[in-house]
């Protein structure tokens, strides 16, 4: 099986780390791109930043005339159905799910480990605080990720 990264992070650091774009599912979008709210077509992020900086109206989509904004999912905005479906399908078919740095309390993303558990996958949770899934996980380590990852690197 292949490895995939399902993330709630919007900062684009996973791409910068070298994870291939087709292996990343950004369920909350990202702040390094902009998209049309109407048709979803990608647009130049620099136009969005310029409008914000100058307090101008947000740019219009060249494709459909809709409003272009940073490609993050804002509160009240629907999740991207394709990203959620892909994340759900991968989670339902995985052998191992490692959750890092998530309280798993924000839905619907917080329900993703349920799909892995129901399919018989092993679940590892690495998080500073306890989560609602700790009792169901095969391994739980509660500490800062920099501490956990530092110790894991020593084992390699």
Buried (B, 14 or more C-beta within 10 A) or exposed (E): EEEBBBBBBBEBEBBEEEBEEEEBBBBBBBBBBBBBBBEBBEBEBEBBEEBEEEEEEBBBBEBEEBEBBBBBBEEEEEBBEEBBEBBBEBBBEBEEBBBBBBEBEEEEBBEBBBBBBEEEBBBBBBBEEEBEBBEBBEEBBEEEBEEBEEEEEEEE
